[in-house]
Amino acid sequence: MNGLAPSGRMRFIAVAAILCVGYFCPTAFAHPRGEWTKLILTRHWPQTFCSMEQCTTNLSYWTLHGLWPNTGMRCNTSWHFNASLIEDLIPEMEKYWPDLLAPSSPKFWQYEWIKHGTCAAKADSLNSQHKYFSKALELNLKYDLNSVLKNNKIVPSEEYYTLDQVETAITSFFGVKPKIQCVHPGKGGQVQTLGQIELCVDRDFQLIDCEKSTKEIWSNAIPEVLVGGQSDLSVCDHSMPVYYPPVPSRS
C-alpha cells in the first residue's frame, strides 16, 4: 500500500468496500458491532460434573449451565448481580440452575450474569437480570432435554450408547443439530462420558443448528473459573461408546 499514490489508495479502499458489501462480507452490517447473533442454551449432566469436580449430588435430571451469547464476554463488569431482582425466580433457579458446588450460594448465577448475561443484555429482550434469567428458565423448559432423551430410551445406565443414538434422539425431535460434549478417557481408555449438551437459538429464540467445532464455538475454549472441570469437555467422538452415568445408589 505504501507504493500507491493517495488517489490510488482511495480507489483501492473503495473497491475493497464494494467487494465486501456485495460478495465477501454479507453479514458485515447485519448487526451492530459486538451484537450477538446466537444464544447457546447449555445443560450439563450433574453426575458427570461432580465426577470431575469432586462434588456430590443426587440430581437425576439435566441442569442449566448457562445461556451464552456467541460473541462477547464480561461486557459490563460494573453491572453487578443483584439477587433481589430475581427473587421471584429463585425457587426455579435452585431447581433447574443449581450451583452443584455450593447449592446455597448465588455465586454461580453471579458469575454467569457477569460473564454472559451482561453481553446477552445488549438485546432489548434480555436487557435486565430478570429478563435474562427468566428467559433461560423458559427455554430450558420449552426445549426439554430430559423428556426427549427419556422418551427415546436414552437413560442413565451402566450400559453404553453410541453417539449416534444420543444425537439422533435430540435431532429428530428438535429438528436441529446440537453440540454434544463428553469427558474423554485417558490414554488407553475406550469409553467417553456424556457431560454437556448445547442447543442454539437465534435472536428470536427459535432453534438453529449448533456448530460442533471448538473453533466455531468459543464456549468450551474458555476455562470456567467456578466450574473448572468443564474445560475437560470436548465434542464427543462418534467412534467411541458413550457412558451416561446413573445416580449412585444410596447404601
N, C-alpha and C positions, 0 to 999 in steps of 0.2 A: 504493500500500500504506500510505502514511503516514496516509491518511484512515480506515483501518479500525481499529476497536477491537480490543484484544487477542484477544477471543473470535472476532471476525470474521477476524482474520489466521490464527488457528489453524484455523478452518474452511476457509479458502482453501488453506492448506498441505495439509490432509488431503485435500481434493477433488483438488488437483493431483497428490498422490502416488497416489491411486487411479486417476486417469486415466492416469498414466504407466505404472503396472504393468499395467493392463488393456488399454490401447489404443495409446498413443503411444510407449512405450519398451519394446517386447517383449524387447529384448536387454540391458536395463539391468543386470540381475542375472545374466546368463548366465555371466559370468566375473568374477573379482575385478578391481578397477580396475587398469589397466595391463597386464593379461594379453593377449597376442596371440591372435588367432583364425585367423590365416592366415600361412603362410610363402611367400615369393616366391623360387623357385628360378631364379636368373638366370645365363644363359650369354651370353657375348659372342663375336663373331667376331674373332679376333686381327688379321686384315688390316685390318679397319675401325678397330679400336682403335689400331693402330700408325700408320695414316694420320692420325689425329687427334693422336697423342702423339709423333710423330716417332721411333718405335722401329722395330726390325727383327725379324721373326720368320718362320720357315718353317713354323710350325704350320698344319696343314690340317684342323683339327677345332675344334669349338666348345669353349671352355674356361669353367670356372666363374668368374663374377664374385662371386657370393655367395649366401648363404641368409639372407633378410631377413624378420624378423617385420613384420607390418603395423602394429604400434604400438611406440613406444619407440625410443630411440637413446642409446647410451652409458649404459646403465642402471647400470653399476658400473665406473667408471674405475679403481678400486683393485684390480680383479680382473685382474692383469697376465697377458699372454700368456706361456706357457712352452713353448717348442718341444720340450722333453724329454718333455712329457706326451703328445705325439702323434708320438713318434719312429718308431713302427711305421707311421704313416700317411704319412711324408714322401715315400717313392717315388711313391705315388699322388698326393699333393698336388702334387709337382713336375710330374707329367704332366697332371693334369686341372684343377689350380687354380694355374697358374703365375703368378708376377709377371712380366708381359710387359715391364715397365720395368727390373726388376732381378732376373733369373732366379735368382741365387744368394742372394737376400736373403729373410728371413722377414717383412719389414716389411708386406707386403700382407696376409698372414694375421693378423698382429698387429692391423693396422688393422681388418680385418673382424671380428675377435673382439671388440675393444673397442666398436666401433660397433654391431654387430648381434648377435654371439654372446652378449654379456652380457645382452641382452634376451631372446633365444631361451631362455636358460638359466633363465628363470622357470618353464618347464615341466620337470617331473621327467625327462622323456625326453631332455632336452638340457642337463641341469644340470652339465655338465663340458665342458672343452675337447675332450676325446676324443669325447664323445657328439656334440657339435655338428659337429665337422669330419668325423667318420666318417659321420654321417647325411647331410651334404651330398654326400659322395662316393657314398654308397649311392643317393641319389635321382638323382644325375647319371647313374649307370649304369642305374638302373631305368627312368628316363624319358629314354631315349637319343635325344637330338635329332639327332645326326649321322646315325644309321641311318635315322630316319624321313624326313629330308629327302632323303637319297641314294636311298632306295627309291622315292621319289616323283619321282625325276629332277630334284630341286632341288639342283643342284650349283654350286659357284663357276664363273662363266663371264663372258665378255665380252658375252654375250647377256643381255638383260634379262628379268625375270619380272614378272608382275603380283602385287600384294599378295595377291589372292585365291588365286593358285596356292600361295603360301607358307603362307598361313593355312589353306587347305583341307587341305594335306598334314598339318599338325600337328593340326588339329581332328578330322579324320576318323580319325586313328589313336588319339589320346589321349581323344577324346570330350569335351574341354573347350576353352574359348576361351583362347588365350594372349594375352599382350601383346607385340606386335612393334614394335620401335623402330628408327628409321632416322636417319641423318645427312641432313638436308635440304639441298638445294642453295642456294647463294647466289642473289641477285637475278638473274633471267633463266635460272637453271638448270632443267633439265627432268627430272632423274633423282635419285632418293634412293638412299642406300646402306644396305644391310641391316647393322645393327650389334649388336642385342641382342634376345634372346627370353626372356620370362619365362613360367614355368609356376607355378601356385599349388597349394598343398596345405593341407589342414585340419590340425587338431591331431593327427589320426590318420595324417597323411602320405598321405592319399588326395587325388587330383587334384580340384580345383574350378575353376570359371571365374575368370579374372583380369579385373577391371575394366580398361578401357582409358584411362579419363580420368585425367589427371595430378592432377585434384582429388581423385580417389578413391584413388589410389595415390601415396604421397609419395616413392617410391623414386627417381624421376627428378627430383624437385624439389629435392633436397638436393645441392649441389655436392660432388663427391668430391675429397678433398684429394690422395690419391695417384693418382687416375685422373681428373684434372680434365676431360679431353675428353669423358668420358661424359655430362657435363651438357649437351653439344650434342645429345644424342639426344632424340627425342620420338616419339610414336606415329606410325607410318608412314601415309602418305596413300594412300587407295585409288585416287585418280585419277592417280597418278604411277607410272611404271615403277620397278622395284626392281633395283638393281645389287648382285650378290653377288660381291664381288671375289675373284678367284683368287689363289693364292700366286704371287708374281712368279717367273718362271723365272730360274734362275741362268745368267749369261753365262759 
